[in-house]
């Protein structure tokens, strides 16, 4: 067989070298040797500086397609991408322009996303991370550098003088002295702070022990309050009926009462004339006054006066000032109570209350614009002075109260512990639901604890049955016994009408 000629061998070698060089050229330049199949998608950027057609698309660093076409559309750049068939993109995919290395070529990177909906052929990638413009960044950094330079010059102008330096030194010295004084004060009062904390811990332990020791009594008290609440509606009906009967009785006998007052005036005039005659010694009574037997009469009168004074001594009066902070309204409520106690087991309470929710007025404004009706409600809350008048009867450690409570009929109960140092109380009133926004009576549960003889703290839940005004309150007050008021009430004349 005839061998190959030298020219043929050189030609074949040259073709092989040319094919290898062509392959290496396409491989190094990143151009496609043979066009791969795929599906087109679109993406929009404001600036694609560094991207060209045929630029590679990468997903997680792996080639995933190329940029087929770049078109400027309405001041935005529209890229037509061809994604290889084996690559799946989703609706939440993110496109961004990245650089290979510090000074390498730019390429388009796509994060496929995690959504379950696959991005179909011809759809657009919605999530885009725009590239940072280096020129704009340099301009901004230059502006910041100028601002920093101006700030430095201003600081040097302010702090560069000797007066400012001396003032800063004095300020530092004063701060050092102040720190030393604070350290000395804290060290000196450390023992007092520890004693105060120990006292608080002891008080907390005492209250816990008190609740544990008297748990049965507290349970009985709650049961009694439930029974009282069950009987309250019937008692209210009876009180209303008695009030109506008393009112009608007064209306019927008003003329008789007027005539009785006229007769009383005439009688007092007659008595005055008789007294003048007695003083002059006229008549039988006048003579009896000058008689020696007057001594016996005076002795008997003195005995009666002594009995009256004994009753006055037993009569006790207490004055109480109390303040509360209502967390629901963020306002304060004040009380002034005068307690008249003729006997240990019976007393009367006269009170004046400064109520922050005394008057609540709701105003509705109806406006109509273009056939649309709008209703606006405005709530006006005003403070109001209210009065209480209650009669109380005590049975050992339980006291029951009834009467007028903040201008309405009300009931109350008090359970005493620790020789009356602790009082757990419940009050209910406003059975006609006269308060604004109240659908049920006003129920208040609270506790008063006397820290000292005349000073006490108070806390509890106010308006428990009405969610609109329900809230916790904290407060305290003082109470003292007034001897002058006792003798003032004891000196009032007692008149018996037959």
VOBATI-900497 format. One record per residue (C-alpha): x, y, z. Coordinates in pm, 1 decimal. Example, Ala and Ser with C-alpha at 12.3 -4.5 7.8 and 13.67 -1.06 7.14 Angstrom:
BEGIN
+----------+----------+----------+
|       px |       py |       pz |
+----------+----------+----------+
|   1230.0 |   -450.0 |    780.0 |
|   1367.0 |   -106.0 |    714.0 |
+----------+----------+----------+
This chain:
BEGIN
+----------+----------+----------+
|       px |       py |       pz |
+----------+----------+----------+
|      0.0 |      0.0 |      0.0 |
|    131.0 |    329.8 |    -95.9 |
|    223.5 |    549.6 |    206.3 |
|    108.1 |    905.2 |    283.4 |
|    304.6 |   1182.4 |    129.4 |
|    482.0 |   1438.1 |    341.9 |
|    244.4 |   1717.3 |    229.9 |
|    -63.4 |   1515.2 |    333.2 |
|     83.1 |   1442.7 |    675.3 |
|    160.7 |   1812.1 |    730.3 |
|   -193.0 |   1911.5 |    621.6 |
|   -358.8 |   1659.1 |    856.1 |
|   -139.9 |   1777.9 |   1146.9 |
|   -225.5 |   2141.3 |   1072.5 |
|   -602.1 |   2063.7 |   1072.8 |
|   -573.2 |   1881.9 |   1407.3 |
|   -384.0 |   2174.5 |   1563.6 |
|   -641.4 |   2423.1 |   1424.2 |
|   -933.2 |   2220.2 |   1571.4 |
|   -764.4 |   2202.2 |   1912.1 |
|   -689.8 |   2575.5 |   1910.4 |
|  -1052.1 |   2654.9 |   1811.2 |
|  -1188.7 |   2436.3 |   2091.3 |
|   -954.4 |   2593.2 |   2347.8 |
|  -1044.7 |   2943.2 |   2229.4 |
|  -1419.8 |   2885.6 |   2272.5 |
|  -1361.8 |   2707.3 |   2602.7 |
|  -1148.7 |   2986.8 |   2754.4 |
|  -1369.3 |   3270.2 |   2621.6 |
|  -1682.8 |   3107.0 |   2764.3 |
|  -1858.1 |   3098.7 |   2426.8 |
|  -2083.6 |   2810.9 |   2348.5 |
|  -1931.5 |   2551.6 |   2119.9 |
|  -2263.7 |   2405.8 |   2033.3 |
|  -2582.7 |   2578.7 |   2121.8 |
|  -2772.0 |   2401.0 |   2398.7 |
|  -3146.8 |   2379.7 |   2407.2 |
|  -3345.2 |   2554.1 |   2681.9 |
|  -3641.1 |   2778.6 |   2759.9 |
|  -3650.0 |   3160.9 |   2757.3 |
|  -3733.1 |   3383.8 |   3058.3 |
|  -3702.9 |   3761.2 |   3102.7 |
|  -3565.5 |   3995.8 |   3365.1 |
|  -3543.9 |   4377.5 |   3396.1 |
|  -3256.0 |   4586.8 |   3538.8 |
|  -3197.8 |   4959.0 |   3574.6 |
|  -2825.9 |   4922.3 |   3493.1 |
|  -2635.2 |   4620.8 |   3353.5 |
|  -2288.9 |   4777.4 |   3322.4 |
|  -2048.7 |   4494.6 |   3234.2 |
|  -2304.0 |   4249.2 |   3088.3 |
|  -2318.2 |   4161.9 |   2719.0 |
|  -2505.3 |   3922.3 |   2500.4 |
|  -2382.1 |   3561.5 |   2531.9 |
|  -2279.0 |   3632.3 |   2894.3 |
|  -2310.0 |   3325.1 |   3113.2 |
|  -2584.8 |   3267.7 |   3363.2 |
|  -2491.1 |   3076.3 |   3678.0 |
|  -2694.1 |   2904.0 |   3947.4 |
|  -2496.5 |   2820.8 |   4264.0 |
|  -2173.6 |   2872.4 |   4065.0 |
|  -2275.9 |   2629.0 |   3787.0 |
|  -2347.3 |   2736.1 |   3425.7 |
|  -2723.4 |   2746.1 |   3379.3 |
|  -2770.1 |   2939.9 |   3055.5 |
|  -2674.8 |   3252.0 |   2857.9 |
|  -2807.4 |   3602.3 |   2790.4 |
|  -2955.1 |   3585.6 |   2442.2 |
|  -3060.8 |   3943.3 |   2385.4 |
|  -3037.1 |   4286.1 |   2555.1 |
|  -3299.1 |   4552.8 |   2474.2 |
|  -3354.3 |   4902.4 |   2624.0 |
|  -3724.0 |   4936.0 |   2703.2 |
|  -3868.5 |   5250.3 |   2871.6 |
|  -3541.7 |   5349.8 |   3045.3 |
|  -3498.7 |   4995.5 |   3172.7 |
|  -3288.5 |   4713.9 |   3031.8 |
|  -3476.9 |   4398.7 |   2928.4 |
|  -3273.2 |   4077.6 |   2919.0 |
|  -3385.2 |   3767.8 |   2733.4 |
|  -3234.8 |   3466.5 |   2908.7 |
|  -3208.5 |   3110.9 |   2782.7 |
|  -3207.4 |   2864.4 |   3073.0 |
|  -3085.5 |   2508.9 |   3021.4 |
|  -3366.4 |   2249.4 |   3027.5 |
|  -3237.2 |   2070.7 |   3339.1 |
|  -3248.8 |   2393.8 |   3546.5 |
|  -3579.8 |   2468.3 |   3727.3 |
|  -3662.5 |   2821.8 |   3841.1 |
|  -3952.0 |   2918.1 |   4071.1 |
|  -4172.5 |   3223.4 |   4112.3 |
|  -3960.1 |   3362.2 |   4402.0 |
|  -3631.8 |   3337.1 |   4208.3 |
|  -3385.2 |   3627.8 |   4254.2 |
|  -3155.9 |   3767.6 |   3980.4 |
|  -2839.6 |   3970.5 |   4054.8 |
|  -2523.9 |   4080.8 |   3872.3 |
|  -2199.9 |   3942.3 |   4020.2 |
|  -1826.2 |   3961.2 |   3939.2 |
|  -1585.5 |   3667.1 |   3908.5 |
|  -1314.4 |   3749.6 |   4160.0 |
|  -1195.8 |   4102.9 |   4240.9 |
|  -1126.4 |   4215.0 |   3881.7 |
|  -1294.8 |   3935.2 |   3684.5 |
|  -1576.8 |   3940.0 |   3429.1 |
|  -1933.1 |   4000.4 |   3529.3 |
|  -2204.0 |   3737.3 |   3503.6 |
|  -2572.6 |   3699.0 |   3589.0 |
|  -2646.7 |   3488.6 |   3898.0 |
|  -2991.2 |   3347.3 |   3969.5 |
|  -3113.6 |   3195.8 |   4295.8 |
|  -3384.5 |   2943.5 |   4195.3 |
|  -3610.1 |   3008.2 |   4492.5 |
|  -3813.0 |   2780.6 |   4721.5 |
|  -4167.6 |   2835.1 |   4595.4 |
|  -4368.8 |   2536.9 |   4472.3 |
|  -4479.7 |   2719.9 |   4154.1 |
|  -4232.0 |   2668.9 |   3866.3 |
|  -4139.2 |   2967.2 |   3647.0 |
|  -4272.9 |   2884.4 |   3301.5 |
|  -4134.3 |   2965.0 |   2957.3 |
|  -4163.0 |   3333.3 |   2864.5 |
|  -4237.1 |   3453.8 |   3223.0 |
|  -4042.1 |   3729.9 |   3399.2 |
|  -3826.3 |   3705.7 |   3712.9 |
|  -3981.6 |   3959.0 |   3953.6 |
|  -3716.5 |   3972.7 |   4229.0 |
|  -3403.3 |   4163.9 |   4124.5 |
|  -3100.2 |   4289.2 |   4319.4 |
|  -2975.6 |   4598.4 |   4139.7 |
|  -2592.1 |   4637.4 |   4118.4 |
|  -2421.7 |   4915.5 |   4307.4 |
|  -2294.5 |   5202.3 |   4094.6 |
|  -1926.6 |   5251.3 |   4190.1 |
|  -1919.1 |   5611.9 |   4060.5 |
|  -2218.6 |   5713.6 |   4272.8 |
|  -2059.5 |   5544.3 |   4572.4 |
|  -1734.3 |   5737.5 |   4516.5 |
|  -1928.2 |   6067.6 |   4491.4 |
|  -2112.8 |   5991.6 |   4816.9 |
|  -1789.1 |   5895.4 |   4994.0 |
|  -1632.1 |   6220.1 |   4874.4 |
|  -1925.0 |   6416.9 |   5021.8 |
|  -1899.3 |   6226.7 |   5351.1 |
|  -1524.2 |   6296.7 |   5360.2 |
|  -1591.1 |   6672.0 |   5319.9 |
|  -1851.1 |   6659.6 |   5600.7 |
|  -1608.4 |   6477.1 |   5831.3 |
|  -1337.4 |   6732.4 |   5753.0 |
|  -1574.9 |   7021.2 |   5835.2 |
|  -1681.1 |   6847.1 |   6158.7 |
|  -1314.8 |   6798.9 |   6255.7 |
|  -1240.9 |   7165.6 |   6192.8 |
|  -1543.3 |   7269.9 |   6404.3 |
|  -1435.3 |   7041.7 |   6689.5 |
|  -1084.3 |   7185.3 |   6673.6 |
|  -1229.3 |   7538.8 |   6682.6 |
|  -1438.4 |   7451.9 |   6990.6 |
|  -1195.5 |   7234.9 |   7186.0 |
|   -868.4 |   7381.4 |   7065.9 |
|   -869.6 |   7684.5 |   7300.8 |
|   -700.8 |   7680.0 |   7640.2 |
|  -1025.1 |   7787.4 |   7816.0 |
|  -1210.5 |   7485.0 |   7678.1 |
|   -930.0 |   7249.0 |   7778.2 |
|   -927.2 |   7391.2 |   8132.2 |
|  -1306.6 |   7362.1 |   8152.3 |
|  -1289.5 |   6996.1 |   8042.4 |
|  -1024.8 |   6926.5 |   8305.0 |
|  -1243.7 |   7086.3 |   8574.1 |
|  -1545.0 |   6885.4 |   8453.1 |
|  -1346.4 |   6561.2 |   8472.3 |
|  -1229.5 |   6652.3 |   8824.0 |
|  -1589.3 |   6730.6 |   8930.7 |
|  -1710.3 |   6398.2 |   8788.7 |
|  -1438.0 |   6217.1 |   8984.2 |
|  -1544.4 |   6395.2 |   9306.7 |
|  -1911.9 |   6318.8 |   9236.6 |
|  -1833.9 |   5949.2 |   9176.6 |
|  -1641.6 |   5937.1 |   9504.3 |
|  -1927.5 |   6102.7 |   9694.8 |
|  -2180.9 |   5858.8 |   9544.1 |
|  -1960.6 |   5564.2 |   9638.4 |
|  -1932.2 |   5695.7 |   9996.1 |
|  -2310.5 |   5751.0 |  10021.8 |
|  -2390.7 |   5402.4 |   9889.2 |
|  -2140.8 |   5244.1 |  10131.5 |
|  -2282.0 |   5440.8 |  10426.1 |
|  -2644.6 |   5349.0 |  10344.2 |
|  -2579.3 |   4986.5 |  10248.9 |
|  -2680.3 |   4864.6 |  10595.1 |
|  -3004.5 |   5066.6 |  10589.7 |
|  -3094.0 |   4929.9 |  10247.3 |
|  -3037.2 |   4575.3 |  10369.7 |
|  -3252.6 |   4638.5 |  10679.2 |
|  -3529.3 |   4783.2 |  10460.3 |
|  -3524.7 |   4479.4 |  10229.1 |
|  -3529.8 |   4244.8 |  10529.2 |
|  -3829.4 |   4435.3 |  10669.3 |
|  -4014.3 |   4400.2 |  10338.1 |
|  -3939.1 |   4026.5 |  10328.7 |
|  -4064.4 |   3990.7 |  10688.2 |
|  -4386.6 |   4179.7 |  10604.8 |
|  -4445.1 |   3957.3 |  10300.5 |
|  -4391.7 |   3642.5 |  10507.0 |
|  -4632.5 |   3772.4 |  10774.3 |
|  -4904.8 |   3842.1 |  10516.5 |
|  -4859.6 |   3493.9 |  10363.8 |
|  -4881.3 |   3333.6 |  10708.2 |
|  -5188.4 |   3543.2 |  10787.9 |
|  -5365.7 |   3422.7 |  10473.2 |
|  -5270.0 |   3059.6 |  10541.1 |
|  -5379.7 |   3071.1 |  10908.1 |
|  -5712.9 |   3236.8 |  10825.3 |
|  -5795.6 |   3050.9 |  10505.5 |
|  -6102.9 |   2889.1 |  10664.5 |
|  -6232.5 |   3221.2 |  10793.8 |
|  -6179.1 |   3381.4 |  10454.0 |
|  -6370.3 |   3093.9 |  10292.0 |
|  -6657.2 |   3139.9 |  10540.8 |
|  -6658.3 |   3513.3 |  10470.2 |
|  -6684.6 |   3455.0 |  10096.2 |
|  -6972.4 |   3211.7 |  10156.7 |
|  -7148.7 |   3470.6 |  10373.1 |
|  -7102.8 |   3731.6 |  10099.8 |
|  -7255.0 |   3493.5 |   9844.0 |
|  -7555.9 |   3433.8 |  10068.1 |
|  -7588.4 |   3806.4 |  10124.1 |
|  -7570.1 |   3869.7 |   9748.3 |
|  -7848.4 |   3615.4 |   9691.4 |
|  -8073.7 |   3792.7 |   9944.3 |
|  -7978.6 |   4143.9 |   9828.1 |
|  -8245.6 |   4182.6 |   9552.5 |
|  -8527.3 |   4101.2 |   9794.8 |
|  -8388.5 |   4345.9 |  10054.5 |
|  -8364.3 |   4616.8 |   9788.6 |
|  -8727.0 |   4563.3 |   9692.9 |
|  -8833.1 |   4594.7 |  10057.9 |
|  -8624.6 |   4912.0 |  10102.3 |
|  -8779.3 |   5065.0 |   9789.3 |
|  -9127.4 |   4979.0 |   9909.6 |
|  -9056.1 |   5128.9 |  10254.4 |
|  -8914.9 |   5442.7 |  10092.6 |
|  -9224.1 |   5484.9 |   9875.3 |
|  -9455.1 |   5437.5 |  10176.4 |
|  -9256.9 |   5691.9 |  10380.3 |
|  -9272.3 |   5940.8 |  10093.7 |
|  -9647.5 |   5899.6 |  10053.1 |
|  -9694.2 |   5930.6 |  10431.9 |
|  -9505.2 |   6259.9 |  10437.7 |
|  -9706.9 |   6391.4 |  10144.2 |
| -10036.3 |   6302.9 |  10316.7 |
|  -9939.9 |   6455.1 |  10653.4 |
|  -9765.8 |   6767.6 |  10525.8 |
| -10057.7 |   6997.7 |  10633.1 |
| -10065.4 |   6834.0 |  10977.8 |
|  -9692.5 |   6884.5 |  11016.7 |
|  -9728.5 |   7251.9 |  10924.9 |
| -10005.4 |   7297.2 |  11185.9 |
|  -9792.4 |   7114.2 |  11440.8 |
|  -9506.7 |   7357.3 |  11379.5 |
|  -9739.7 |   7653.0 |  11427.3 |
|  -9863.6 |   7504.9 |  11757.6 |
|  -9503.3 |   7447.2 |  11861.5 |
|  -9420.9 |   7814.7 |  11803.1 |
|  -9719.7 |   7921.1 |  12008.5 |
|  -9623.8 |   7675.7 |  12284.0 |
|  -9268.5 |   7811.0 |  12296.8 |
|  -9407.2 |   8165.4 |  12332.2 |
|  -9624.8 |   8050.3 |  12622.4 |
|  -9331.3 |   7872.6 |  12782.0 |
|  -9123.0 |   8189.3 |  12756.5 |
|  -9393.7 |   8390.7 |  12934.9 |
|  -9418.9 |   8125.3 |  13203.5 |
|  -9042.1 |   8131.5 |  13250.3 |
|  -9050.5 |   8508.6 |  13298.9 |
|  -9314.8 |   8473.4 |  13569.5 |
|  -9118.3 |   8196.0 |  13741.2 |
|  -8807.9 |   8413.9 |  13737.9 |
|  -9006.7 |   8691.2 |  13910.8 |
|  -9138.0 |   8443.6 |  14171.5 |
|  -9496.1 |   8470.7 |  14060.9 |
|  -9739.7 |   8181.0 |  14074.2 |
|  -9708.6 |   7837.0 |  14230.4 |
|  -9405.4 |   7731.7 |  14031.2 |
|  -9227.5 |   8055.8 |  14117.8 |
|  -9278.3 |   7987.3 |  14481.6 |
|  -9152.1 |   7628.5 |  14443.4 |
|  -8834.4 |   7758.6 |  14288.2 |
|  -8759.4 |   7963.5 |  14599.9 |
|  -8849.9 |   7673.4 |  14828.5 |
|  -8583.0 |   7476.6 |  15023.8 |
|  -8702.0 |   7157.0 |  14859.1 |
|  -8541.1 |   7282.0 |  14537.3 |
|  -8217.0 |   7109.3 |  14647.4 |
|  -8373.8 |   6764.2 |  14610.9 |
|  -8503.5 |   6851.1 |  14267.9 |
|  -8161.3 |   6975.4 |  14159.6 |
|  -7999.4 |   6653.7 |  14287.4 |
|  -8234.2 |   6443.5 |  14080.6 |
|  -8165.1 |   6660.6 |  13774.4 |
|  -7790.9 |   6619.2 |  13833.9 |
|  -7835.4 |   6241.3 |  13831.6 |
|  -8007.0 |   6266.5 |  13494.2 |
|  -7728.1 |   6487.9 |  13362.4 |
|  -7472.5 |   6233.0 |  13484.2 |
|  -7648.4 |   5959.6 |  13289.2 |
|  -7647.6 |   6180.4 |  12980.0 |
|  -7273.7 |   6246.8 |  13017.2 |
|  -7211.0 |   5872.0 |  13048.3 |
|  -7386.8 |   5817.0 |  12719.6 |
|  -7177.7 |   6095.6 |  12564.6 |
|  -6857.3 |   5927.3 |  12685.9 |
|  -6959.8 |   5604.6 |  12515.0 |
|  -7030.6 |   5795.4 |  12191.2 |
|  -6722.5 |   5786.3 |  11961.2 |
|  -6655.2 |   5969.2 |  11633.8 |
|  -6391.6 |   5883.2 |  11372.4 |
|  -6271.1 |   6091.5 |  11075.7 |
|  -6116.6 |   5912.6 |  10775.6 |
|  -5938.5 |   6052.3 |  10468.5 |
|  -5867.5 |   5801.8 |  10192.0 |
|  -5725.4 |   5824.1 |   9839.7 |
|  -5723.7 |   5565.6 |   9559.0 |
|  -5550.2 |   5540.6 |   9219.9 |
|  -5767.5 |   5366.2 |   8958.2 |
|  -5553.7 |   5182.0 |   8702.6 |
|  -5843.8 |   5153.6 |   8455.6 |
|  -5898.9 |   5529.7 |   8419.9 |
|  -5552.7 |   5642.0 |   8530.8 |
|  -5712.5 |   5889.9 |   8774.8 |
|  -5747.6 |   5937.7 |   9150.1 |
|  -6055.0 |   5902.9 |   9372.5 |
|  -6087.8 |   6067.5 |   9714.2 |
|  -6302.9 |   5983.8 |  10018.9 |
|  -6394.5 |   6172.0 |  10337.4 |
|  -6587.5 |   5959.7 |  10592.1 |
|  -6731.4 |   6055.6 |  10931.0 |
|  -6817.0 |   5751.1 |  11147.5 |
|  -7057.7 |   5803.4 |  11440.6 |
|  -7036.5 |   5514.0 |  11686.9 |
|  -7285.6 |   5531.3 |  11976.5 |
|  -7217.4 |   5165.1 |  12066.4 |
|  -6936.7 |   4920.6 |  11979.7 |
|  -7172.8 |   4705.8 |  11773.1 |
|  -7362.4 |   4985.8 |  11596.2 |
|  -7241.7 |   5286.7 |  11398.8 |
|  -7330.9 |   5527.4 |  11117.5 |
|  -7108.9 |   5630.4 |  10824.0 |
|  -7146.2 |   5969.8 |  10651.7 |
|  -6923.6 |   6007.8 |  10346.6 |
|  -6832.1 |   6247.0 |  10065.9 |
|  -6669.5 |   6101.8 |   9750.5 |
|  -6477.2 |   6281.4 |   9473.8 |
|  -6557.5 |   6045.5 |   9183.3 |
|  -6356.2 |   6088.4 |   8856.2 |
|  -6632.2 |   5895.0 |   8673.1 |
|  -6918.4 |   6088.0 |   8828.3 |
|  -7067.8 |   6196.9 |   8496.8 |
|  -7005.6 |   6021.6 |   8161.5 |
|  -7181.1 |   6180.1 |   7862.4 |
|  -7172.4 |   6026.7 |   7512.4 |
|  -7240.8 |   6262.2 |   7221.4 |
|  -7318.6 |   6125.0 |   6873.6 |
|  -7248.5 |   6334.8 |   6562.3 |
|  -7405.9 |   6222.2 |   6234.6 |
|  -7259.1 |   6362.0 |   5910.8 |
|  -7357.0 |   6282.9 |   5551.9 |
|  -7118.7 |   6346.0 |   5260.3 |
|  -7207.3 |   6235.8 |   4904.7 |
|  -7470.7 |   5998.4 |   5039.0 |
|  -7232.7 |   5835.1 |   5288.4 |
|  -7345.5 |   5869.5 |   5651.3 |
|  -7082.1 |   5872.3 |   5924.0 |
|  -7160.1 |   5847.4 |   6296.3 |
|  -6894.9 |   5971.8 |   6540.6 |
|  -6922.1 |   5922.3 |   6915.9 |
|  -6744.9 |   6148.3 |   7165.0 |
|  -6730.6 |   6056.8 |   7532.8 |
|  -6703.3 |   6335.7 |   7794.9 |
|  -6605.3 |   6229.2 |   8147.7 |
|  -6652.4 |   6478.1 |   8434.8 |
|  -6569.6 |   6454.9 |   8804.1 |
|  -6859.7 |   6467.3 |   9048.4 |
|  -6909.2 |   6496.4 |   9423.2 |
|  -7123.9 |   6209.3 |   9559.7 |
|  -7257.3 |   6126.8 |   9905.8 |
|  -7292.7 |   5813.9 |  10118.3 |
|  -7500.1 |   5746.7 |  10428.8 |
|  -7493.0 |   5393.1 |  10574.7 |
|  -7601.8 |   5214.6 |  10889.5 |
|  -7373.4 |   4933.8 |  11012.2 |
|  -7432.6 |   4650.7 |  11257.6 |
|  -7143.3 |   4436.3 |  11382.8 |
|  -7163.7 |   4067.8 |  11481.7 |
|  -6828.5 |   3974.7 |  11641.9 |
|  -6578.3 |   4000.8 |  11351.6 |
|  -6842.7 |   4054.8 |  11078.0 |
|  -7014.8 |   4387.6 |  11008.9 |
|  -7304.7 |   4441.3 |  10767.5 |
|  -7385.9 |   4780.2 |  10614.1 |
|  -7690.5 |   4917.8 |  10431.9 |
|  -7799.3 |   5258.1 |  10308.6 |
|  -7693.2 |   5519.7 |  10052.9 |
|  -7366.6 |   5449.2 |   9864.3 |
|  -7243.3 |   5717.2 |   9621.0 |
|  -7594.2 |   5857.2 |   9559.7 |
|  -7754.9 |   5510.1 |   9511.7 |
|  -7885.8 |   5232.5 |   9736.3 |
|  -7600.2 |   5003.8 |   9840.1 |
|  -7498.4 |   4713.3 |  10062.5 |
|  -7166.3 |   4625.9 |  10220.7 |
|  -6992.8 |   4373.5 |  10444.2 |
|  -6666.0 |   4387.5 |  10642.8 |
|  -6471.8 |   4091.5 |  10788.3 |
|  -6211.3 |   4184.5 |  11052.7 |
|  -5887.2 |   3998.4 |  11134.9 |
|  -5588.8 |   4050.0 |  11367.5 |
|  -5780.3 |   4260.4 |  11622.9 |
|  -5921.7 |   4484.7 |  11348.3 |
|  -5580.7 |   4556.9 |  11186.3 |
|  -5691.2 |   4381.4 |  10865.0 |
|  -6032.7 |   4439.0 |  10706.7 |
|  -6162.2 |   4254.3 |  10398.4 |
|  -6468.2 |   4428.1 |  10251.4 |
|  -6722.2 |   4403.0 |   9970.5 |
|  -6954.3 |   4683.0 |   9851.9 |
|  -7231.5 |   4664.9 |   9591.9 |
|  -7451.3 |   4951.5 |   9471.5 |
|  -7611.5 |   5106.9 |   9163.5 |
|  -7864.4 |   4826.0 |   9117.2 |
|  -8052.5 |   5038.4 |   8858.9 |
|  -7739.1 |   5051.5 |   8636.7 |
|  -7738.4 |   5431.8 |   8626.4 |
|  -7363.5 |   5451.5 |   8553.5 |
|  -7272.8 |   5510.1 |   8186.6 |
|  -7188.8 |   5183.0 |   8008.5 |
|  -7279.3 |   4965.5 |   8309.7 |
|  -7496.3 |   4663.4 |   8252.5 |
|  -7468.6 |   4527.9 |   8605.9 |
|  -7442.1 |   4669.6 |   8961.8 |
|  -7117.3 |   4825.2 |   9081.8 |
|  -6926.1 |   4561.1 |   9286.7 |
|  -6604.7 |   4646.7 |   9472.5 |
|  -6381.2 |   4399.8 |   9661.1 |
|  -6092.2 |   4541.0 |   9863.7 |
|  -5869.1 |   4504.0 |  10169.3 |
|  -5747.6 |   4764.4 |  10425.7 |
|  -5438.2 |   4690.4 |  10636.6 |
|  -5334.4 |   4923.2 |  10923.0 |
|  -4957.6 |   4968.2 |  10926.1 |
|  -4991.4 |   5185.0 |  11236.6 |
|  -5279.3 |   5294.7 |  11458.5 |
|  -5392.5 |   5575.9 |  11226.2 |
|  -5225.4 |   5489.1 |  10892.6 |
|  -5350.1 |   5219.1 |  10655.6 |
|  -5297.6 |   5095.6 |  10299.2 |
|  -5570.5 |   4972.9 |  10067.4 |
|  -5601.6 |   4768.1 |   9749.0 |
|  -5855.7 |   4567.1 |   9553.7 |
|  -6070.6 |   4536.2 |   9240.3 |
|  -6323.1 |   4806.0 |   9145.2 |
|  -6639.9 |   4758.8 |   8933.3 |
|  -6583.4 |   4383.7 |   8906.6 |
|  -6907.5 |   4304.9 |   8719.9 |
|  -6865.0 |   4563.1 |   8439.1 |
|  -6577.3 |   4490.3 |   8198.8 |
|  -6569.3 |   4846.8 |   8064.8 |
|  -6467.4 |   5009.0 |   8397.2 |
|  -6320.5 |   4702.5 |   8574.0 |
|  -5970.2 |   4761.8 |   8716.1 |
|  -5733.3 |   4722.9 |   9007.0 |
|  -5679.4 |   5011.4 |   9248.4 |
|  -5415.7 |   5095.3 |   9509.0 |
|  -5441.8 |   5354.8 |   9781.2 |
|  -5420.3 |   5443.2 |  10146.2 |
|  -5534.0 |   5690.5 |  10406.3 |
|  -5543.9 |   5807.0 |  10765.5 |
|  -5811.0 |   5781.5 |  11033.6 |
|  -5835.8 |   5938.0 |  11379.2 |
|  -6085.3 |   5981.5 |  11661.8 |
|  -6217.3 |   6333.8 |  11716.6 |
|  -6319.9 |   6415.6 |  12076.9 |
|  -6458.9 |   6759.0 |  11984.0 |
|  -6704.7 |   6608.0 |  11737.7 |
|  -6812.6 |   6357.9 |  12002.4 |
|  -6913.9 |   6629.7 |  12248.2 |
|  -7068.7 |   6835.5 |  11967.9 |
|  -7302.8 |   6549.6 |  11872.2 |
|  -7359.2 |   6468.6 |  12239.8 |
|  -7474.1 |   6822.5 |  12310.9 |
|  -7753.7 |   6810.8 |  12051.1 |
|  -8096.7 |   6817.0 |  12221.8 |
|  -8313.0 |   6505.3 |  12205.4 |
|  -8678.4 |   6576.2 |  12131.2 |
|  -8950.4 |   6316.4 |  12178.7 |
|  -9274.4 |   6360.6 |  11990.8 |
|  -9587.3 |   6193.3 |  12121.0 |
+----------+----------+----------+
